[in-house]
């Protein structure tokens, strides 16, 4: 396969993963942003699958619930 096609596929996959992180898993309607640390996790595309995302999502949920109750 042509290297440029593979690079393009990886870019589209990163964009899709980022959209999932921002829009569904780490939903934050007040800021509509995603933290830079999640972008850095996507640098090594093949290692992303080895990360433990469950605890990350749970901690984000708890943090946002805490913010909601203290406002």
mmCIF file of the N, C-alpha and C atoms, coordinates in Angstrom:
data_MODEL
# 
_entry.id   MODEL 
# 
loop_
_atom_site.group_PDB 
_atom_site.id 
_atom_site.type_symbol 
_atom_site.label_atom_id 
_atom_site.label_alt_id 
_atom_site.label_comp_id 
_atom_site.label_asym_id 
_atom_site.label_entity_id 
_atom_site.label_seq_id 
_atom_site.pdbx_PDB_ins_code 
_atom_site.Cartn_x 
_atom_site.Cartn_y 
_atom_site.Cartn_z 
_atom_site.occupancy 
_atom_site.B_iso_or_equiv 
_atom_site.pdbx_formal_charge 
_atom_site.auth_seq_id 
_atom_site.auth_comp_id 
_atom_site.auth_asym_id 
_atom_site.auth_atom_id 
_atom_site.pdbx_PDB_model_num 
ATOM 1   N N  . UNK A 1 1  ? 0.846   -1.175 0.000  1.00 0.00 ? 1  UNK A N  1 
ATOM 2   C CA . UNK A 1 1  ? 0.000   0.000  0.000  1.00 0.00 ? 1  UNK A CA 1 
ATOM 3   C C  . UNK A 1 1  ? 0.896   1.244  0.000  1.00 0.00 ? 1  UNK A C  1 
ATOM 4   N N  . UNK A 1 2  ? 0.419   2.262  -0.665 1.00 0.00 ? 2  UNK A N  1 
ATOM 5   C CA . UNK A 1 2  ? 1.144   3.527  -0.740 1.00 0.00 ? 2  UNK A CA 1 
ATOM 6   C C  . UNK A 1 2  ? 1.236   4.162  0.651  1.00 0.00 ? 2  UNK A C  1 
ATOM 7   N N  . UNK A 1 3  ? 2.426   4.649  1.015  1.00 0.00 ? 3  UNK A N  1 
ATOM 8   C CA . UNK A 1 3  ? 2.631   5.248  2.344  1.00 0.00 ? 3  UNK A CA 1 
ATOM 9   C C  . UNK A 1 3  ? 1.748   6.461  2.570  1.00 0.00 ? 3  UNK A C  1 
ATOM 10  N N  . UNK A 1 4  ? 1.513   7.258  1.541  1.00 0.00 ? 4  UNK A N  1 
ATOM 11  C CA . UNK A 1 4  ? 0.693   8.461  1.715  1.00 0.00 ? 4  UNK A CA 1 
ATOM 12  C C  . UNK A 1 4  ? -0.748  8.097  2.048  1.00 0.00 ? 4  UNK A C  1 
ATOM 13  N N  . UNK A 1 5  ? -1.239  6.998  1.490  1.00 0.00 ? 5  UNK A N  1 
ATOM 14  C CA . UNK A 1 5  ? -2.596  6.551  1.805  1.00 0.00 ? 5  UNK A CA 1 
ATOM 15  C C  . UNK A 1 5  ? -2.661  6.069  3.252  1.00 0.00 ? 5  UNK A C  1 
ATOM 16  N N  . UNK A 1 6  ? -1.644  5.362  3.702  1.00 0.00 ? 6  UNK A N  1 
ATOM 17  C CA . UNK A 1 6  ? -1.601  4.887  5.090  1.00 0.00 ? 6  UNK A CA 1 
ATOM 18  C C  . UNK A 1 6  ? -1.547  6.060  6.063  1.00 0.00 ? 6  UNK A C  1 
ATOM 19  N N  . UNK A 1 7  ? -0.751  7.068  5.761  1.00 0.00 ? 7  UNK A N  1 
ATOM 20  C CA . UNK A 1 7  ? -0.657  8.260  6.612  1.00 0.00 ? 7  UNK A CA 1 
ATOM 21  C C  . UNK A 1 7  ? -2.004  8.967  6.673  1.00 0.00 ? 7  UNK A C  1 
ATOM 22  N N  . UNK A 1 8  ? -2.674  9.062  5.546  1.00 0.00 ? 8  UNK A N  1 
ATOM 23  C CA . UNK A 1 8  ? -3.985  9.717  5.516  1.00 0.00 ? 8  UNK A CA 1 
ATOM 24  C C  . UNK A 1 8  ? -5.008  8.932  6.336  1.00 0.00 ? 8  UNK A C  1 
ATOM 25  N N  . UNK A 1 9  ? -4.970  7.617  6.248  1.00 0.00 ? 9  UNK A N  1 
ATOM 26  C CA . UNK A 1 9  ? -5.886  6.793  7.042  1.00 0.00 ? 9  UNK A CA 1 
ATOM 27  C C  . UNK A 1 9  ? -5.640  6.981  8.533  1.00 0.00 ? 9  UNK A C  1 
ATOM 28  N N  . UNK A 1 10 ? -4.386  7.060  8.934  1.00 0.00 ? 10 UNK A N  1 
ATOM 29  C CA . UNK A 1 10 ? -4.060  7.279  10.346 1.00 0.00 ? 10 UNK A CA 1 
ATOM 30  C C  . UNK A 1 10 ? -4.552  8.650  10.793 1.00 0.00 ? 10 UNK A C  1 
ATOM 31  N N  . UNK A 1 11 ? -4.407  9.653  9.959  1.00 0.00 ? 11 UNK A N  1 
ATOM 32  C CA . UNK A 1 11 ? -4.891  11.000 10.314 1.00 0.00 ? 11 UNK A CA 1 
ATOM 33  C C  . UNK A 1 11 ? -6.403  11.005 10.505 1.00 0.00 ? 11 UNK A C  1 
ATOM 34  N N  . UNK A 1 12 ? -7.124  10.368 9.592  1.00 0.00 ? 12 UNK A N  1 
ATOM 35  C CA . UNK A 1 12 ? -8.579  10.295 9.731  1.00 0.00 ? 12 UNK A CA 1 
ATOM 36  C C  . UNK A 1 12 ? -8.970  9.524  10.988 1.00 0.00 ? 12 UNK A C  1 
ATOM 37  N N  . UNK A 1 13 ? -8.258  8.455  11.288 1.00 0.00 ? 13 UNK A N  1 
ATOM 38  C CA . UNK A 1 13 ? -8.554  7.677  12.492 1.00 0.00 ? 13 UNK A CA 1 
ATOM 39  C C  . UNK A 1 13 ? -8.299  8.502  13.747 1.00 0.00 ? 13 UNK A C  1 
ATOM 40  N N  . UNK A 1 14 ? -7.204  9.266  13.769 1.00 0.00 ? 14 UNK A N  1 
ATOM 41  C CA . UNK A 1 14 ? -6.927  10.135 14.922 1.00 0.00 ? 14 UNK A CA 1 
ATOM 42  C C  . UNK A 1 14 ? -8.026  11.175 15.095 1.00 0.00 ? 14 UNK A C  1 
ATOM 43  N N  . UNK A 1 15 ? -8.448  11.774 13.996 1.00 0.00 ? 15 UNK A N  1 
ATOM 44  C CA . UNK A 1 15 ? -9.512  12.782 14.064 1.00 0.00 ? 15 UNK A CA 1 
ATOM 45  C C  . UNK A 1 15 ? -10.802 12.158 14.587 1.00 0.00 ? 15 UNK A C  1 
ATOM 46  N N  . UNK A 1 16 ? -11.105 10.959 14.144 1.00 0.00 ? 16 UNK A N  1 
ATOM 47  C CA . UNK A 1 16 ? -12.312 10.279 14.593 1.00 0.00 ? 16 UNK A CA 1 
ATOM 48  C C  . UNK A 1 16 ? -12.231 9.939  16.081 1.00 0.00 ? 16 UNK A C  1 
ATOM 49  N N  . UNK A 1 17 ? -11.095 9.429  16.517 1.00 0.00 ? 17 UNK A N  1 
ATOM 50  C CA . UNK A 1 17 ? -10.908 9.113  17.938 1.00 0.00 ? 17 UNK A CA 1 
ATOM 51  C C  . UNK A 1 17 ? -11.025 10.375 18.782 1.00 0.00 ? 17 UNK A C  1 
ATOM 52  N N  . UNK A 1 18 ? -10.451 11.457 18.312 1.00 0.00 ? 18 UNK A N  1 
ATOM 53  C CA . UNK A 1 18 ? -10.535 12.716 19.041 1.00 0.00 ? 18 UNK A CA 1 
ATOM 54  C C  . UNK A 1 18 ? -11.978 13.195 19.140 1.00 0.00 ? 18 UNK A C  1 
ATOM 55  N N  . UNK A 1 19 ? -12.733 13.047 18.074 1.00 0.00 ? 19 UNK A N  1 
ATOM 56  C CA . UNK A 1 19 ? -14.146 13.435 18.095 1.00 0.00 ? 19 UNK A CA 1 
ATOM 57  C C  . UNK A 1 19 ? -14.923 12.582 19.088 1.00 0.00 ? 19 UNK A C  1 
ATOM 58  N N  . UNK A 1 20 ? -14.613 11.307 19.150 1.00 0.00 ? 20 UNK A N  1 
ATOM 59  C CA . UNK A 1 20 ? -15.267 10.439 20.129 1.00 0.00 ? 20 UNK A CA 1 
ATOM 60  C C  . UNK A 1 20 ? -14.912 10.881 21.541 1.00 0.00 ? 20 UNK A C  1 
ATOM 61  N N  . UNK A 1 21 ? -13.642 11.151 21.791 1.00 0.00 ? 21 UNK A N  1 
ATOM 62  C CA . UNK A 1 21 ? -13.219 11.606 23.123 1.00 0.00 ? 21 UNK A CA 1 
ATOM 63  C C  . UNK A 1 21 ? -13.916 12.902 23.502 1.00 0.00 ? 21 UNK A C  1 
ATOM 64  N N  . UNK A 1 22 ? -13.899 13.859 22.604 1.00 0.00 ? 22 UNK A N  1 
ATOM 65  C CA . UNK A 1 22 ? -14.445 15.175 22.906 1.00 0.00 ? 22 UNK A CA 1 
ATOM 66  C C  . UNK A 1 22 ? -15.968 15.153 22.983 1.00 0.00 ? 22 UNK A C  1 
ATOM 67  N N  . UNK A 1 23 ? -16.599 14.465 22.060 1.00 0.00 ? 23 UNK A N  1 
ATOM 68  C CA . UNK A 1 23 ? -18.043 14.570 21.937 1.00 0.00 ? 23 UNK A CA 1 
ATOM 69  C C  . UNK A 1 23 ? -18.859 13.585 22.732 1.00 0.00 ? 23 UNK A C  1 
ATOM 70  N N  . UNK A 1 24 ? -18.289 12.437 23.053 1.00 0.00 ? 24 UNK A N  1 
ATOM 71  C CA . UNK A 1 24 ? -19.081 11.404 23.702 1.00 0.00 ? 24 UNK A CA 1 
ATOM 72  C C  . UNK A 1 24 ? -18.525 10.969 25.049 1.00 0.00 ? 24 UNK A C  1 
ATOM 73  N N  . UNK A 1 25 ? -17.244 10.737 25.113 1.00 0.00 ? 25 UNK A N  1 
ATOM 74  C CA . UNK A 1 25 ? -16.676 10.161 26.326 1.00 0.00 ? 25 UNK A CA 1 
ATOM 75  C C  . UNK A 1 25 ? -16.327 11.200 27.379 1.00 0.00 ? 25 UNK A C  1 
ATOM 76  N N  . UNK A 1 26 ? -15.849 12.351 26.949 1.00 0.00 ? 26 UNK A N  1 
ATOM 77  C CA . UNK A 1 26 ? -15.475 13.408 27.888 1.00 0.00 ? 26 UNK A CA 1 
ATOM 78  C C  . UNK A 1 26 ? -16.274 14.658 27.572 1.00 0.00 ? 26 UNK A C  1 
ATOM 79  N N  . UNK A 1 27 ? -17.558 14.503 27.629 1.00 0.00 ? 27 UNK A N  1 
ATOM 80  C CA . UNK A 1 27 ? -18.481 15.551 27.243 1.00 0.00 ? 27 UNK A CA 1 
ATOM 81  C C  . UNK A 1 27 ? -18.387 16.739 28.191 1.00 0.00 ? 27 UNK A C  1 
ATOM 82  N N  . UNK A 1 28 ? -18.182 17.906 27.647 1.00 0.00 ? 28 UNK A N  1 
ATOM 83  C CA . UNK A 1 28 ? -18.114 19.130 28.431 1.00 0.00 ? 28 UNK A CA 1 
ATOM 84  C C  . UNK A 1 28 ? -18.697 20.253 27.584 1.00 0.00 ? 28 UNK A C  1 
ATOM 85  N N  . UNK A 1 29 ? -19.984 20.463 27.706 1.00 0.00 ? 29 UNK A N  1 
ATOM 86  C CA . UNK A 1 29 ? -20.666 21.447 26.866 1.00 0.00 ? 29 UNK A CA 1 
ATOM 87  C C  . UNK A 1 29 ? -20.288 22.880 27.220 1.00 0.00 ? 29 UNK A C  1 
ATOM 88  N N  . UNK A 1 30 ? -19.807 23.114 28.428 1.00 0.00 ? 30 UNK A N  1 
ATOM 89  C CA . UNK A 1 30 ? -19.509 24.489 28.828 1.00 0.00 ? 30 UNK A CA 1 
ATOM 90  C C  . UNK A 1 30 ? -18.278 25.039 28.129 1.00 0.00 ? 30 UNK A C  1 
ATOM 91  N N  . UNK A 1 31 ? -17.310 24.179 27.808 1.00 0.00 ? 31 UNK A N  1 
ATOM 92  C CA . UNK A 1 31 ? -16.070 24.671 27.205 1.00 0.00 ? 31 UNK A CA 1 
ATOM 93  C C  . UNK A 1 31 ? -15.878 24.230 25.761 1.00 0.00 ? 31 UNK A C  1 
ATOM 94  N N  . UNK A 1 32 ? -16.471 23.112 25.378 1.00 0.00 ? 32 UNK A N  1 
ATOM 95  C CA . UNK A 1 32 ? -16.367 22.597 24.013 1.00 0.00 ? 32 UNK A CA 1 
ATOM 96  C C  . UNK A 1 32 ? -14.911 22.455 23.566 1.00 0.00 ? 32 UNK A C  1 
ATOM 97  N N  . UNK A 1 33 ? -14.060 22.023 24.485 1.00 0.00 ? 33 UNK A N  1 
ATOM 98  C CA . UNK A 1 33 ? -12.635 21.852 24.208 1.00 0.00 ? 33 UNK A CA 1 
ATOM 99  C C  . UNK A 1 33 ? -12.195 20.460 24.632 1.00 0.00 ? 33 UNK A C  1 
ATOM 100 N N  . UNK A 1 34 ? -11.018 20.079 24.205 1.00 0.00 ? 34 UNK A N  1 
ATOM 101 C CA . UNK A 1 34 ? -10.411 18.842 24.683 1.00 0.00 ? 34 UNK A CA 1 
ATOM 102 C C  . UNK A 1 34 ? -9.008  19.180 25.172 1.00 0.00 ? 34 UNK A C  1 
ATOM 103 N N  . UNK A 1 35 ? -8.609  18.587 26.260 1.00 0.00 ? 35 UNK A N  1 
ATOM 104 C CA . UNK A 1 35 ? -7.315  18.899 26.860 1.00 0.00 ? 35 UNK A CA 1 
ATOM 105 C C  . UNK A 1 35 ? -6.179  18.382 25.978 1.00 0.00 ? 35 UNK A C  1 
ATOM 106 N N  . UNK A 1 36 ? -5.077  19.104 25.995 1.00 0.00 ? 36 UNK A N  1 
ATOM 107 C CA . UNK A 1 36 ? -3.912  18.757 25.188 1.00 0.00 ? 36 UNK A CA 1 
ATOM 108 C C  . UNK A 1 36 ? -3.366  17.371 25.518 1.00 0.00 ? 36 UNK A C  1 
ATOM 109 N N  . UNK A 1 37 ? -3.543  16.917 26.751 1.00 0.00 ? 37 UNK A N  1 
ATOM 110 C CA . UNK A 1 37 ? -2.999  15.607 27.125 1.00 0.00 ? 37 UNK A CA 1 
ATOM 111 C C  . UNK A 1 37 ? -3.600  14.483 26.278 1.00 0.00 ? 37 UNK A C  1 
ATOM 112 N N  . UNK A 1 38 ? -4.851  14.643 25.822 1.00 0.00 ? 38 UNK A N  1 
ATOM 113 C CA . UNK A 1 38 ? -5.449  13.600 24.991 1.00 0.00 ? 38 UNK A CA 1 
ATOM 114 C C  . UNK A 1 38 ? -4.872  13.628 23.579 1.00 0.00 ? 38 UNK A C  1 
ATOM 115 N N  . UNK A 1 39 ? -4.511  14.798 23.110 1.00 0.00 ? 39 UNK A N  1 
ATOM 116 C CA . UNK A 1 39 ? -3.832  14.880 21.813 1.00 0.00 ? 39 UNK A CA 1 
ATOM 117 C C  . UNK A 1 39 ? -2.483  14.180 21.866 1.00 0.00 ? 39 UNK A C  1 
ATOM 118 N N  . UNK A 1 40 ? -1.781  14.370 22.969 1.00 0.00 ? 40 UNK A N  1 
ATOM 119 C CA . UNK A 1 40 ? -0.464  13.745 23.116 1.00 0.00 ? 40 UNK A CA 1 
ATOM 120 C C  . UNK A 1 40 ? -0.566  12.222 23.180 1.00 0.00 ? 40 UNK A C  1 
ATOM 121 N N  . UNK A 1 41 ? -1.683  11.716 23.679 1.00 0.00 ? 41 UNK A N  1 
ATOM 122 C CA . UNK A 1 41 ? -1.875  10.258 23.722 1.00 0.00 ? 41 UNK A CA 1 
ATOM 123 C C  . UNK A 1 41 ? -2.019  9.680  22.318 1.00 0.00 ? 41 UNK A C  1 
ATOM 124 N N  . UNK A 1 42 ? -2.438  10.494 21.363 1.00 0.00 ? 42 UNK A N  1 
ATOM 125 C CA . UNK A 1 42 ? -2.644  10.011 20.003 1.00 0.00 ? 42 UNK A CA 1 
ATOM 126 C C  . UNK A 1 42 ? -1.398  10.106 19.139 1.00 0.00 ? 42 UNK A C  1 
ATOM 127 N N  . UNK A 1 43 ? -0.295  10.587 19.693 1.00 0.00 ? 43 UNK A N  1 
ATOM 128 C CA . UNK A 1 43 ? 0.941   10.698 18.913 1.00 0.00 ? 43 UNK A CA 1 
ATOM 129 C C  . UNK A 1 43 ? 1.410   9.310  18.477 1.00 0.00 ? 43 UNK A C  1 
ATOM 130 N N  . UNK A 1 44 ? 1.477   8.388  19.425 1.00 0.00 ? 44 UNK A N  1 
ATOM 131 C CA . UNK A 1 44 ? 1.835   7.011  19.091 1.00 0.00 ? 44 UNK A CA 1 
ATOM 132 C C  . UNK A 1 44 ? 0.533   6.249  18.854 1.00 0.00 ? 44 UNK A C  1 
ATOM 133 N N  . UNK A 1 45 ? 0.088   6.286  17.613 1.00 0.00 ? 45 UNK A N  1 
ATOM 134 C CA . UNK A 1 45 ? -1.236  5.774  17.256 1.00 0.00 ? 45 UNK A CA 1 
ATOM 135 C C  . UNK A 1 45 ? -1.422  4.315  17.641 1.00 0.00 ? 45 UNK A C  1 
ATOM 136 N N  . UNK A 1 46 ? -0.412  3.509  17.491 1.00 0.00 ? 46 UNK A N  1 
ATOM 137 C CA . UNK A 1 46 ? -0.554  2.084  17.764 1.00 0.00 ? 46 UNK A CA 1 
ATOM 138 C C  . UNK A 1 46 ? -0.633  1.777  19.263 1.00 0.00 ? 46 UNK A C  1 
ATOM 139 N N  . UNK A 1 47 ? -0.136  2.661  20.102 1.00 0.00 ? 47 UNK A N  1 
ATOM 140 C CA . UNK A 1 47 ? -0.171  2.439  21.549 1.00 0.00 ? 47 UNK A CA 1 
ATOM 141 C C  . UNK A 1 47 ? -1.493  2.871  22.175 1.00 0.00 ? 47 UNK A C  1 
ATOM 142 N N  . UNK A 1 48 ? -2.321  3.585  21.427 1.00 0.00 ? 48 UNK A N  1 
ATOM 143 C CA . UNK A 1 48 ? -3.590  4.076  21.970 1.00 0.00 ? 48 UNK A CA 1 
ATOM 144 C C  . UNK A 1 48 ? -4.464  2.921  22.440 1.00 0.00 ? 48 UNK A C  1 
ATOM 145 N N  . UNK A 1 49 ? -4.446  1.826  21.708 1.00 0.00 ? 49 UNK A N  1 
ATOM 146 C CA . UNK A 1 49 ? -5.262  0.673  22.070 1.00 0.00 ? 49 UNK A CA 1 
ATOM 147 C C  . UNK A 1 49 ? -4.842  0.004  23.365 1.00 0.00 ? 49 UNK A C  1 
ATOM 148 N N  . UNK A 1 50 ? -3.637  0.262  23.814 1.00 0.00 ? 50 UNK A N  1 
ATOM 149 C CA . UNK A 1 50 ? -3.143  -0.346 25.044 1.00 0.00 ? 50 UNK A CA 1 
ATOM 150 C C  . UNK A 1 50 ? -3.466  0.485  26.284 1.00 0.00 ? 50 UNK A C  1 
ATOM 151 N N  . UNK A 1 51 ? -3.974  1.683  26.092 1.00 0.00 ? 51 UNK A N  1 
ATOM 152 C CA . UNK A 1 51 ? -4.301  2.539  27.230 1.00 0.00 ? 51 UNK A CA 1 
ATOM 153 C C  . UNK A 1 51 ? -5.568  2.046  27.914 1.00 0.00 ? 51 UNK A C  1 
ATOM 154 N N  . UNK A 1 52 ? -5.668  2.299  29.197 1.00 0.00 ? 52 UNK A N  1 
ATOM 155 C CA . UNK A 1 52 ? -6.841  1.901  29.971 1.00 0.00 ? 52 UNK A CA 1 
ATOM 156 C C  . UNK A 1 52 ? -7.775  3.108  30.037 1.00 0.00 ? 52 UNK A C  1 
ATOM 157 N N  . UNK A 1 53 ? -8.795  3.102  29.185 1.00 0.00 ? 53 UNK A N  1 
ATOM 158 C CA . UNK A 1 53 ? -9.664  4.267  29.061 1.00 0.00 ? 53 UNK A CA 1 
ATOM 159 C C  . UNK A 1 53 ? -10.797 4.272  30.085 1.00 0.00 ? 53 UNK A C  1 
ATOM 160 N N  . UNK A 1 54 ? -11.152 3.132  30.647 1.00 0.00 ? 54 UNK A N  1 
ATOM 161 C CA . UNK A 1 54 ? -12.266 3.075  31.589 1.00 0.00 ? 54 UNK A CA 1 
ATOM 162 C C  . UNK A 1 54 ? -12.054 3.948  32.813 1.00 0.00 ? 54 UNK A C  1 
ATOM 163 N N  . UNK A 1 55 ? -10.896 3.833  33.437 1.00 0.00 ? 55 UNK A N  1 
ATOM 164 C CA . UNK A 1 55 ? -10.622 4.646  34.624 1.00 0.00 ? 55 UNK A CA 1 
ATOM 165 C C  . UNK A 1 55 ? -10.499 6.118  34.262 1.00 0.00 ? 55 UNK A C  1 
ATOM 166 N N  . UNK A 1 56 ? -10.021 6.399  33.062 1.00 0.00 ? 56 UNK A N  1 
ATOM 167 C CA . UNK A 1 56 ? -9.928  7.789  32.605 1.00 0.00 ? 56 UNK A CA 1 
ATOM 168 C C  . UNK A 1 56 ? -11.315 8.398  32.481 1.00 0.00 ? 56 UNK A C  1 
ATOM 169 N N  . UNK A 1 57 ? -12.239 7.665  31.886 1.00 0.00 ? 57 UNK A N  1 
ATOM 170 C CA . UNK A 1 57 ? -13.606 8.165  31.718 1.00 0.00 ? 57 UNK A CA 1 
ATOM 171 C C  . UNK A 1 57 ? -14.290 8.341  33.073 1.00 0.00 ? 57 UNK A C  1 
ATOM 172 N N  . UNK A 1 58 ? -14.062 7.393  33.971 1.00 0.00 ? 58 UNK A N  1 
ATOM 173 C CA . UNK A 1 58 ? -14.673 7.471  35.295 1.00 0.00 ? 58 UNK A CA 1 
ATOM 174 C C  . UNK A 1 58 ? -14.153 8.672  36.071 1.00 0.00 ? 58 UNK A C  1 
ATOM 175 N N  . UNK A 1 59 ? -12.862 8.922  36.025 1.00 0.00 ? 59 UNK A N  1 
ATOM 176 C CA . UNK A 1 59 ? -12.315 10.080 36.741 1.00 0.00 ? 59 UNK A CA 1 
ATOM 177 C C  . UNK A 1 59 ? -12.820 11.388 36.137 1.00 0.00 ? 59 UNK A C  1 
ATOM 178 N N  . UNK A 1 60 ? -12.988 11.426 34.826 1.00 0.00 ? 60 UNK A N  1 
ATOM 179 C CA . UNK A 1 60 ? -13.548 12.621 34.182 1.00 0.00 ? 60 UNK A CA 1 
ATOM 180 C C  . UNK A 1 60 ? -14.988 12.830 34.628 1.00 0.00 ? 60 UNK A C  1 
ATOM 181 N N  . UNK A 1 61 ? -15.752 11.761 34.696 1.00 0.00 ? 61 UNK A N  1 
ATOM 182 C CA . UNK A 1 61 ? -17.136 11.855 35.154 1.00 0.00 ? 61 UNK A CA 1 
ATOM 183 C C  . UNK A 1 61 ? -17.198 12.396 36.578 1.00 0.00 ? 61 UNK A C  1 
ATOM 184 N N  . UNK A 1 62 ? -16.382 11.860 37.488 1.00 0.00 ? 62 UNK A N  1 
ATOM 185 C CA . UNK A 1 62 ? -16.369 12.326 38.876 1.00 0.00 ? 62 UNK A CA 1 
ATOM 186 C C  . UNK A 1 62 ? -15.952 13.790 38.975 1.00 0.00 ? 62 UNK A C  1 
ATOM 187 N N  . UNK A 1 63 ? -14.961 14.186 38.199 1.00 0.00 ? 63 UNK A N  1 
ATOM 188 C CA . UNK A 1 63 ? -14.508 15.577 38.225 1.00 0.00 ? 63 UNK A CA 1 
ATOM 189 C C  . UNK A 1 63 ? -15.622 16.521 37.768 1.00 0.00 ? 63 UNK A C  1 
ATOM 190 N N  . UNK A 1 64 ? -16.302 16.159 36.699 1.00 0.00 ? 64 UNK A N  1 
ATOM 191 C CA . UNK A 1 64 ? -17.376 17.013 36.192 1.00 0.00 ? 64 UNK A CA 1 
ATOM 192 C C  . UNK A 1 64 ? -18.564 17.042 37.146 1.00 0.00 ? 64 UNK A C  1 
ATOM 193 N N  . UNK A 1 65 ? -18.845 15.922 37.814 1.00 0.00 ? 65 UNK A N  1 
ATOM 194 C CA . UNK A 1 65 ? -19.925 15.914 38.804 1.00 0.00 ? 65 UNK A CA 1 
ATOM 195 C C  . UNK A 1 65 ? -19.569 16.808 39.979 1.00 0.00 ? 65 UNK A C  1 
ATOM 196 N N  . UNK A 1 66 ? -18.312 16.785 40.394 1.00 0.00 ? 66 UNK A N  1 
ATOM 197 C CA . UNK A 1 66 ? -17.853 17.644 41.481 1.00 0.00 ? 66 UNK A CA 1 
ATOM 198 C C  . UNK A 1 66 ? -17.981 19.109 41.091 1.00 0.00 ? 66 UNK A C  1 
ATOM 199 N N  . UNK A 1 67 ? -17.575 19.441 39.876 1.00 0.00 ? 67 UNK A N  1 
ATOM 200 C CA . UNK A 1 67 ? -17.703 20.824 39.398 1.00 0.00 ? 67 UNK A CA 1 
ATOM 201 C C  . UNK A 1 67 ? -19.156 21.272 39.360 1.00 0.00 ? 67 UNK A C  1 
ATOM 202 N N  . UNK A 1 68 ? -20.040 20.378 38.948 1.00 0.00 ? 68 UNK A N  1 
ATOM 203 C CA . UNK A 1 68 ? -21.454 20.731 38.841 1.00 0.00 ? 68 UNK A CA 1 
ATOM 204 C C  . UNK A 1 68 ? -22.077 21.001 40.204 1.00 0.00 ? 68 UNK A C  1 
ATOM 205 N N  . UNK A 1 69 ? -21.626 20.290 41.227 1.00 0.00 ? 69 UNK A N  1 
ATOM 206 C CA . UNK A 1 69 ? -22.228 20.465 42.548 1.00 0.00 ? 69 UNK A CA 1 
ATOM 207 C C  . UNK A 1 69 ? -21.642 21.642 43.316 1.00 0.00 ? 69 UNK A C  1 
ATOM 208 N N  . UNK A 1 70 ? -20.478 22.129 42.912 1.00 0.00 ? 70 UNK A N  1 
ATOM 209 C CA . UNK A 1 70 ? -19.868 23.243 43.641 1.00 0.00 ? 70 UNK A CA 1 
ATOM 210 C C  . UNK A 1 70 ? -20.130 24.594 42.997 1.00 0.00 ? 70 UNK A C  1 
ATOM 211 N N  . UNK A 1 71 ? -20.821 24.617 41.880 1.00 0.00 ? 71 UNK A N  1 
ATOM 212 C CA . UNK A 1 71 ? -21.108 25.902 41.215 1.00 0.00 ? 71 UNK A CA 1 
ATOM 213 C C  . UNK A 1 71 ? -22.326 26.561 41.769 1.00 0.00 ? 71 UNK A C  1 
# 
